[in-house]
Amino acid sequence: MAAGTTPSQTVGPFFSIGLAWMNRSDLTNGSKSGERFTIRGRVLDAENQPVPDALLEIWQADANGYYPRAEDAGNRRPASEFFGFGRVQTNDLGEFTFTTLKPGSALDLQGKPQAPHLAVSVFMRGLLQRLVTRIYFPGEPANATDGVLGLVPSGRRGTLIAQQDEQDRTSLLWDVRLQGDRETVFFDC
């Protein structure tokens, strides 16, 4: 008897088929506060070539450091319409763009404050499981004491920290490099 494939055994590209309605490149909807900015970048393979059919999924806390969760309903935290989720596809040049707000410092599982960051999952053809990484903010003092960033060798931390776009002060630049000398740090999850 032949078993059917499971989602972890299928390989795309299939992100535009039936999933386009889930794309959300403006994460600021519903936010009543916070510093808004745009993050632009590229997904590049080991040969520094663009990956034209990747999908990035972004999760983040709001400006106060709270992640929207069902269990936070009621009076457990300040009311917020902020959704904290986005999904963007790369174009033919491997480029992506999304607009969001700078998150506040969320607490880790031990109750310690984390540096403001965005959690990013990368999906693409040839991957059987997502790649998980983070985007940290340039010049953020809390980067020096962030528990997760502190686990990354100092020479590789730069792959997780976005760069200020000198042409547009409201934009940050951050690339995903899948392999090679400047490979983005990915986490086991």
C-alpha positions in Angstrom: 0.0 0.0 0.0 1.5 3.3 -1.0 1.4 6.2 1.5 0.5 9.7 0.4 2.9 12.5 0.8 2.8 14.8 3.8 3.4 18.6 3.6 6.9 18.2 4.9 7.6 15.9 1.9 6.4 18.1 -0.8 8.6 20.6 -2.6 7.4 23.7 -4.3 7.4 26.2 -5.8 3.8 26.3 -4.9 3.5 29.5 -2.8 1.5 31.5 -5.3 -1.1 28.7 -5.8 -3.9 29.2 -3.4 -1.7 31.1 -0.9 -1.6 34.6 -2.4 -4.5 35.7 -0.2 -2.2 35.2 2.8 0.4 37.6 1.6 0.7 40.6 3.8 3.5 43.1 3.1 2.2 45.8 5.5 2.5 44.6 9.1 1.5 48.1 10.5 -2.2 47.6 10.0 -4.0 48.0 13.3 -1.0 49.6 15.1 -1.7 52.6 17.1 1.9 53.4 18.0 5.4 52.5 17.0 8.2 53.6 14.6 7.3 52.6 11.0 9.9 51.6 8.5 10.4 49.4 5.4 12.8 46.4 5.2 14.1 45.6 1.7 16.4 42.8 0.8 17.1 39.8 -1.4 17.2 36.0 -1.0 20.4 34.8 -2.6 21.7 31.2 -3.2 25.3 29.9 -2.8 26.3 31.3 -6.1 25.0 34.8 -5.1 22.2 34.3 -7.6 18.6 35.5 -6.7 16.0 33.0 -5.5 12.9 34.1 -7.4 10.3 32.0 -5.7 11.1 32.2 -2.0 8.6 33.2 0.7 9.4 35.0 3.9 7.0 34.8 6.9 7.5 37.5 9.6 6.3 37.3 13.2 7.0 40.1 15.7 5.9 41.8 18.9 4.1 45.1 18.9 5.8 48.4 20.0 5.2 47.5 23.6 6.9 44.1 23.3 3.8 42.0 23.2 3.1 39.2 20.7 -0.6 39.0 19.7 -1.8 35.7 21.1 -5.3 34.2 21.7 -4.5 33.7 25.4 -3.9 37.4 25.8 -7.6 38.1 25.2 -9.3 40.0 27.9 -7.5 42.3 30.3 -4.1 40.5 30.5 -2.4 43.2 28.4 -3.2 46.5 26.8 -5.7 46.2 23.9 -4.0 46.2 20.5 -5.3 45.7 17.0 -1.7 44.9 15.8 -1.6 41.5 14.1 2.2 41.0 14.2 2.4 38.8 11.1 3.3 39.2 7.5 4.2 37.1 4.5 6.0 38.3 1.4 7.3 36.6 -1.8 10.4 37.4 -3.7 10.2 38.7 -7.2 12.2 37.4 -10.2 15.3 39.2 -8.9 15.0 37.6 -5.5 13.9 40.9 -3.9 11.4 41.4 -1.1 9.9 44.4 0.6 7.7 44.8 3.7 6.6 47.6 6.0 6.4 47.1 9.7 7.1 48.9 13.0 9.9 48.5 15.4 8.9 46.0 18.1 9.4 46.6 21.7 11.6 44.3 23.9 9.7 41.1 24.4 10.6 38.7 27.3 12.2 35.4 26.6 11.1 32.1 28.2 13.1 32.9 31.3 11.5 36.3 31.6 14.6 38.2 30.5 14.2 41.1 28.0 15.2 40.4 24.4 16.6 42.9 21.9 13.9 44.1 19.5 13.8 41.7 16.6 11.7 40.1 13.9 11.3 36.4 13.7 11.6 35.2 10.0 10.9 31.9 8.4 12.1 31.2 4.9 10.3 28.8 2.6 11.4 27.9 -0.9 11.8 25.2 -3.5 14.1 22.4 -2.5 13.6 22.9 1.2 11.7 20.2 3.1 11.6 22.4 6.3 11.6 26.1 6.7 14.7 28.1 7.6 14.3 30.2 10.8 16.3 33.3 11.5 15.9 36.8 13.0 16.3 40.4 12.0 17.9 42.7 14.6 18.1 46.5 14.4 21.3 48.4 13.8 22.6 50.5 16.7 20.2 48.9 19.2 21.9 48.9 22.7 20.0 45.8 23.7 21.7 43.7 21.0 24.8 43.5 23.3 22.8 41.6 26.0 20.3 39.6 23.8 20.5 35.9 24.8 19.9 34.5 21.3 22.3 37.0 19.6 24.9 36.2 22.2 24.9 32.5 21.2 26.0 33.5 17.7 29.8 33.8 17.1 30.6 37.5 16.9 31.9 37.2 13.3 28.5 36.0 12.1 26.2 38.3 14.1 26.2 40.8 11.2 24.1 38.5 9.1 21.3 39.0 11.6 21.5 42.8 11.9 19.9 44.9 9.3 21.7 47.9 7.8 20.5 51.4 7.6 19.7 52.5 4.1 21.7 55.7 3.6 19.4 56.8 0.7 16.2 56.5 2.8 16.4 56.9 6.6 13.0 55.1 6.9 14.4 51.9 5.3 16.6 49.0 6.5 18.4 46.6 4.2 18.8 42.9 5.1 19.6 40.0 2.7 19.1 36.3 3.2 22.1 34.3 2.0 21.5 30.6 1.9 25.1 29.5 1.8 28.6 30.8 1.3 31.0 33.1 3.2 28.3 35.4 4.4 25.6 32.8 5.0 22.7 34.0 7.2 22.6 32.4 10.6 19.7 30.0 10.8 18.4 28.4 14.0 17.2 24.9 14.7 13.6 25.0 15.7 
